[in-house]
């Protein structure tokens, strides 16, 4: 029994050491997801860091991509989120206030804040970050149209 506990502790320590190692991901080799579910809008994304896909923990990081006038429909989730503009331009509305998102602009979205995104005529790309281990832990709740 003691030997088995020692093995389990060694495995746990090995996993913690792996999670603490640097991880590099090339966004160009990560497949795009989304775009097919009308509940989300037309947004597509690449999840770069996520405990389901990489030896990382504590953060999810990805790139959202929108074609011209693309959308991410109004929604909320318990986790706070950060957007950082990469290319193009768009409008992110957070709890009724519109914010312009362009390259180099960062937006903090509080947990439970209703937000949506509409890309400009040239499309939009931005980084998104959640303080969670896995993208699947984000509880997207889309606002029903009234």
Backbone as CSV, one residue per row, in Angstrom:
resi,resn,N_x,N_y,N_z,CA_x,CA_y,CA_z,C_x,C_y,C_z
1,UNK,0.828,-1.194,0.000,0.000,0.000,0.000,0.870,1.255,0.000
2,UNK,1.895,1.279,0.866,2.782,2.437,0.948,3.517,2.643,-0.363
3,UNK,3.894,1.527,-1.006,4.586,1.610,-2.292,3.680,2.240,-3.351
4,UNK,2.385,1.843,-3.335,1.419,2.403,-4.294,1.233,3.905,-4.069
5,UNK,1.151,4.333,-2.824,1.023,5.758,-2.518,2.253,6.525,-2.991
6,UNK,3.426,5.926,-2.826,4.653,6.557,-3.294,4.641,6.730,-4.804
7,UNK,4.131,5.745,-5.549,4.012,5.851,-7.008,3.054,6.967,-7.397
8,UNK,1.930,7.038,-6.703,0.940,8.075,-7.000,1.526,9.465,-6.741
9,UNK,2.263,9.618,-5.652,2.880,10.907,-5.357,3.910,11.268,-6.421
10,UNK,4.686,10.282,-6.865,5.689,10.525,-7.900,5.024,10.944,-9.207
11,UNK,3.905,10.288,-9.550,3.173,10.655,-10.767,2.613,12.075,-10.652
12,UNK,2.074,12.419,-9.497,1.527,13.763,-9.298,2.633,14.808,-9.412
13,UNK,3.784,14.553,-8.831,4.906,15.484,-8.933,5.383,15.618,-10.373
14,UNK,5.414,14.511,-11.109,5.826,14.564,-12.516,4.850,15.404,-13.329
15,UNK,3.548,15.251,-13.075,2.548,16.040,-13.794,2.686,17.523,-13.457
16,UNK,2.935,17.848,-12.196,3.112,19.243,-11.802,4.355,19.826,-12.470
17,UNK,5.415,19.039,-12.561,6.641,19.526,-13.200,6.398,19.777,-14.683
18,UNK,5.653,18.877,-15.354,5.339,19.086,-16.765,4.512,20.349,-16.957
19,UNK,3.543,20.575,-16.079,2.680,21.748,-16.196,3.460,23.037,-15.971
20,UNK,4.588,22.951,-15.271,5.375,24.136,-14.992,6.420,24.411,-16.073
21,UNK,6.517,23.543,-17.071,7.500,23.728,-18.140,6.944,24.662,-19.210
22,UNK,7.819,25.412,-19.871,7.358,26.276,-20.964,6.740,25.452,-22.091
23,UNK,5.747,26.031,-22.737,5.074,25.374,-23.854,4.992,26.381,-24.992
24,UNK,5.352,25.949,-26.193,5.246,26.801,-27.375,4.220,26.190,-28.323
25,UNK,3.387,27.041,-28.908,2.358,26.592,-29.841,2.404,27.492,-31.066
26,UNK,2.364,26.898,-32.245,2.300,27.651,-33.497,0.832,27.751,-33.907
27,UNK,0.276,28.949,-33.841,-1.154,29.146,-34.127,-1.535,28.669,-35.524
28,UNK,-0.615,28.747,-36.468,-0.936,28.371,-37.848,-1.211,26.883,-38.017
29,UNK,-0.758,26.045,-37.068,-1.002,24.602,-37.198,-2.211,24.137,-36.385
30,UNK,-2.831,25.052,-35.652,-4.022,24.725,-34.868,-5.251,24.933,-35.750
31,UNK,-6.093,23.922,-35.832,-7.296,24.000,-36.671,-8.284,25.033,-36.130
32,UNK,-8.945,25.718,-37.050,-10.029,26.625,-36.667,-11.232,25.818,-36.206
33,UNK,-11.916,26.335,-35.190,-13.164,25.747,-34.708,-14.270,26.775,-34.885
34,UNK,-15.507,26.349,-34.693,-16.632,27.263,-34.749,-17.068,27.568,-36.165
35,UNK,-17.893,28.594,-36.271,-18.393,29.011,-37.571,-19.615,28.260,-38.043
36,UNK,-19.877,27.096,-37.462,-21.013,26.283,-37.901,-22.238,26.410,-37.002
37,UNK,-22.053,26.832,-35.764,-23.154,26.890,-34.797,-23.788,28.277,-34.824
38,UNK,-25.028,28.389,-35.322,-25.658,29.708,-35.418,-25.866,30.381,-34.059
39,UNK,-25.826,29.637,-32.962,-25.983,30.243,-31.635,-24.807,31.162,-31.310
40,UNK,-23.612,30.864,-31.838,-22.420,31.665,-31.570,-22.312,32.868,-32.492
41,UNK,-22.850,32.790,-33.681,-22.604,33.788,-34.710,-21.645,33.183,-35.723
42,UNK,-20.865,34.015,-36.375,-19.980,33.523,-37.429,-18.520,33.440,-36.995
43,UNK,-18.223,33.733,-35.756,-16.857,33.706,-35.241,-16.248,32.308,-35.374
44,UNK,-14.943,32.279,-35.633,-14.158,31.044,-35.593,-13.004,31.298,-34.640
45,UNK,-12.425,30.248,-34.091,-11.357,30.446,-33.114,-10.367,29.300,-33.138
46,UNK,-9.191,29.597,-32.624,-8.119,28.613,-32.436,-7.741,28.669,-30.956
47,UNK,-7.943,27.603,-30.228,-7.544,27.558,-28.827,-6.089,27.104,-28.772
48,UNK,-5.219,27.973,-28.279,-3.788,27.695,-28.280,-3.320,27.023,-26.989
49,UNK,-3.718,27.568,-25.843,-3.370,26.975,-24.557,-4.640,26.571,-23.845
50,UNK,-4.696,25.303,-23.474,-5.865,24.729,-22.804,-5.410,23.388,-22.245
51,UNK,-5.711,23.096,-21.002,-5.226,21.872,-20.363,-5.632,20.607,-21.108
52,UNK,-6.695,20.655,-21.918,-7.083,19.490,-22.711,-6.134,19.255,-23.878
53,UNK,-5.446,20.316,-24.324,-4.623,20.226,-25.528,-3.127,20.409,-25.267
54,UNK,-2.783,21.123,-24.211,-1.390,21.432,-23.912,-1.106,21.188,-22.438
55,UNK,0.147,21.032,-22.105,0.543,20.850,-20.705,0.584,22.217,-20.028
56,UNK,-0.591,22.823,-19.878,-0.713,24.137,-19.262,-1.854,24.109,-18.260
57,UNK,-1.856,25.077,-17.394,-2.945,25.183,-16.421,-3.146,26.635,-16.035
58,UNK,-4.341,26.933,-15.554,-4.635,28.251,-15.015,-5.063,29.295,-16.027
59,UNK,-4.815,29.048,-17.322,-5.193,30.024,-18.350,-5.573,29.300,-19.637
60,UNK,-6.544,29.879,-20.305,-6.897,29.478,-21.664,-6.573,30.683,-22.537
61,UNK,-5.891,30.437,-23.660,-5.552,31.508,-24.587,-5.864,31.026,-25.996
62,UNK,-6.470,31.906,-26.768,-6.763,31.568,-28.151,-6.864,32.808,-29.006
63,UNK,-7.136,32.584,-30.288,-7.307,33.661,-31.252,-8.698,33.532,-31.853
64,UNK,-9.478,34.589,-31.768,-10.799,34.646,-32.413,-10.621,35.306,-33.770
65,UNK,-11.317,34.783,-34.783,-11.192,35.303,-36.141,-12.586,35.538,-36.722
66,UNK,-12.763,36.724,-37.296,-14.038,37.128,-37.878,-13.806,37.572,-39.313
67,UNK,-14.672,37.159,-40.206,-14.668,37.702,-41.552,-15.309,39.079,-41.529
68,UNK,-15.387,39.740,-42.689,-16.038,41.052,-42.751,-17.441,41.018,-42.142
69,UNK,-17.702,41.924,-41.234,-18.990,42.048,-40.529,-19.370,40.790,-39.755
70,UNK,-18.383,39.957,-39.409,-18.641,38.748,-38.628,-19.124,39.062,-37.231
71,UNK,-19.735,38.073,-36.580,-20.350,38.318,-35.282,-20.037,37.226,-34.257
72,UNK,-20.025,37.634,-33.004,-20.128,36.761,-31.846,-21.342,37.303,-31.103
73,UNK,-22.379,36.508,-31.025,-23.666,36.985,-30.514,-23.628,37.264,-29.007
74,UNK,-24.602,38.074,-28.511,-24.620,38.440,-27.087,-24.654,37.211,-26.179
75,UNK,-23.772,37.233,-25.187,-23.659,36.110,-24.254,-22.999,36.585,-22.963
76,UNK,-22.946,35.685,-22.017,-22.229,35.935,-20.767,-21.661,34.607,-20.280
77,UNK,-20.727,34.690,-19.362,-20.153,33.503,-18.716,-19.560,33.944,-17.386
78,UNK,-19.411,32.998,-16.480,-18.930,33.310,-15.138,-17.510,33.822,-15.090
79,UNK,-16.668,33.356,-15.993,-15.261,33.756,-15.987,-15.075,35.130,-16.619
80,UNK,-14.193,35.926,-16.038,-13.772,37.165,-16.688,-12.998,36.793,-17.949
81,UNK,-12.822,37.762,-18.837,-12.141,37.499,-20.100,-11.383,38.758,-20.522
82,UNK,-10.306,38.558,-21.252,-9.541,39.671,-21.818,-9.463,39.466,-23.325
83,UNK,-9.683,40.546,-24.072,-9.470,40.568,-25.521,-8.278,41.490,-25.795
84,UNK,-7.472,41.126,-26.798,-6.375,41.984,-27.246,-6.381,41.995,-28.766
85,UNK,-6.643,43.157,-29.356,-6.769,43.287,-30.804,-5.477,42.989,-31.539
86,UNK,-5.579,42.182,-32.618,-4.421,41.835,-33.440,-4.477,42.491,-34.820
87,UNK,-5.566,42.251,-35.543,-5.729,42.833,-36.880,-7.184,43.222,-37.081
88,UNK,-7.410,44.114,-38.039,-8.763,44.549,-38.347,-9.321,45.440,-37.255
89,UNK,-10.636,45.538,-37.238,-11.308,46.386,-36.251,-12.713,45.851,-36.040
90,UNK,-13.277,46.212,-34.899,-14.643,45.811,-34.607,-15.145,46.518,-33.368
91,UNK,-16.375,46.227,-33.019,-17.009,46.804,-31.843,-17.396,45.677,-30.898
92,UNK,-16.973,45.817,-29.653,-17.343,44.881,-28.592,-18.255,45.652,-27.651
93,UNK,-19.467,45.194,-27.495,-20.418,45.846,-26.600,-20.461,45.056,-25.298
94,UNK,-20.139,45.741,-24.205,-20.086,45.113,-22.881,-21.119,45.794,-21.997
95,UNK,-22.113,45.028,-21.567,-23.195,45.568,-20.730,-23.744,46.875,-21.294
96,UNK,-23.965,46.898,-22.606,-24.597,48.034,-23.260,-23.670,49.159,-23.701
97,UNK,-22.391,49.077,-23.362,-21.441,50.120,-23.758,-20.544,49.595,-24.869
98,UNK,-20.511,50.312,-25.990,-19.706,49.911,-27.145,-18.250,50.334,-26.952
99,UNK,-17.329,49.423,-27.288,-15.894,49.670,-27.215,-15.277,49.287,-28.551
100,UNK,-14.451,50.148,-29.092,-13.763,49.864,-30.352,-12.569,48.961,-30.063
101,UNK,-12.440,47.866,-30.802,-11.305,46.952,-30.653,-10.484,46.998,-31.934
102,UNK,-9.247,47.431,-31.809,-8.320,47.559,-32.930,-6.966,46.984,-32.486
103,UNK,-6.020,46.820,-33.394,-4.714,46.285,-33.003,-4.083,47.086,-31.856
104,UNK,-3.629,46.350,-30.850,-2.988,46.973,-29.699,-3.913,47.388,-28.588
105,UNK,-5.223,47.297,-28.781,-6.196,47.665,-27.745,-6.577,46.416,-26.955
106,UNK,-6.585,46.535,-25.633,-6.987,45.447,-24.743,-8.298,45.815,-24.055
107,UNK,-9.181,44.825,-23.933,-10.451,45.006,-23.221,-10.560,43.954,-22.123
108,UNK,-10.956,44.388,-20.946,-11.254,43.467,-19.843,-12.766,43.347,-19.755
109,UNK,-13.252,42.112,-19.774,-14.689,41.849,-19.690,-14.948,41.147,-18.361
110,UNK,-15.625,41.808,-17.426,-15.881,41.173,-16.118,-16.726,39.911,-16.252
111,UNK,-16.566,39.004,-15.320,-17.421,37.824,-15.275,-18.884,38.228,-15.214
112,UNK,-19.715,37.507,-15.907,-21.175,37.712,-15.984,-21.594,38.954,-16.759
113,UNK,-20.655,39.692,-17.338,-21.036,40.847,-18.163,-21.540,40.344,-19.515
114,UNK,-22.667,40.869,-19.953,-23.158,40.507,-21.287,-22.283,41.214,-22.322
115,UNK,-21.842,40.476,-23.332,-21.007,41.082,-24.361,-21.206,40.393,-25.707
116,UNK,-20.930,41.159,-26.758,-21.001,40.642,-28.122,-19.975,41.392,-28.957
117,UNK,-19.704,40.862,-30.138,-18.705,41.456,-31.021,-19.238,41.509,-32.437
118,UNK,-18.983,42.628,-33.106,-19.287,42.775,-34.539,-18.017,43.287,-35.201
119,UNK,-17.515,42.538,-36.176,-16.311,42.934,-36.894,-16.621,44.022,-37.906
120,UNK,-15.614,44.805,-38.244,-15.741,45.829,-39.276,-15.662,45.222,-40.666
121,UNK,-15.624,46.056,-41.686,-15.652,45.582,-43.078,-14.412,44.795,-43.492
122,UNK,-13.321,44.916,-42.751,-12.105,44.169,-43.071,-11.899,42.958,-42.169
123,UNK,-12.892,42.628,-41.346,-12.753,41.516,-40.415,-12.034,41.938,-39.143
124,UNK,-11.756,40.954,-38.283,-11.167,41.214,-36.979,-10.507,39.943,-36.466
125,UNK,-9.345,40.111,-35.849,-8.675,39.014,-35.130,-8.241,39.552,-33.778
126,UNK,-8.508,38.774,-32.712,-8.035,39.175,-31.387,-7.689,37.962,-30.551
127,UNK,-6.787,38.179,-29.599,-6.491,37.159,-28.594,-7.585,37.195,-27.548
128,UNK,-7.915,36.035,-26.991,-8.802,35.979,-25.836,-8.124,35.152,-24.754
129,UNK,-8.352,35.542,-23.509,-7.755,34.858,-22.365,-8.818,34.674,-21.292
130,UNK,-8.869,33.469,-20.743,-9.745,33.152,-19.604,-8.886,32.624,-18.461
131,UNK,-9.212,32.937,-17.208,-8.483,32.389,-16.068,-9.033,31.011,-15.674
132,UNK,-8.941,30.068,-16.572,-9.427,28.705,-16.355,-8.401,27.738,-16.934
133,UNK,-8.511,26.477,-16.570,-7.626,25.454,-17.129,-8.045,25.042,-18.538
134,UNK,-9.364,24.958,-18.771,-9.883,24.410,-20.019,-10.954,25.315,-20.619
135,UNK,-10.966,25.383,-21.943,-12.010,26.128,-22.645,-13.386,25.550,-22.313
136,UNK,-13.457,24.236,-22.131,-14.744,23.588,-21.824,-15.320,24.035,-20.479
137,UNK,-14.528,24.685,-19.639,-15.010,25.184,-18.348,-15.730,26.530,-18.474
138,UNK,-15.723,27.121,-19.665,-16.393,28.404,-19.871,-17.856,28.125,-20.183
139,UNK,-18.732,28.640,-19.356,-20.176,28.365,-19.438,-20.880,29.423,-20.296
140,UNK,-20.693,29.345,-21.615,-21.330,30.303,-22.519,-22.850,30.212,-22.387
141,UNK,-23.487,31.358,-22.119,-24.939,31.449,-22.056,-25.366,32.573,-22.991
142,UNK,-25.937,32.214,-24.114,-26.321,33.205,-25.110,-27.658,33.827,-24.753
143,UNK,-27.766,35.119,-25.001,-28.956,35.885,-24.678,-30.022,35.595,-25.727
144,UNK,-31.174,35.161,-25.274,-32.282,34.916,-26.209,-32.757,36.220,-26.785
145,UNK,-33.034,36.193,-28.072,-33.558,37.408,-28.704,-35.001,37.613,-28.272
146,UNK,-35.353,38.877,-28.008,-36.673,39.156,-27.487,-37.613,39.671,-28.439
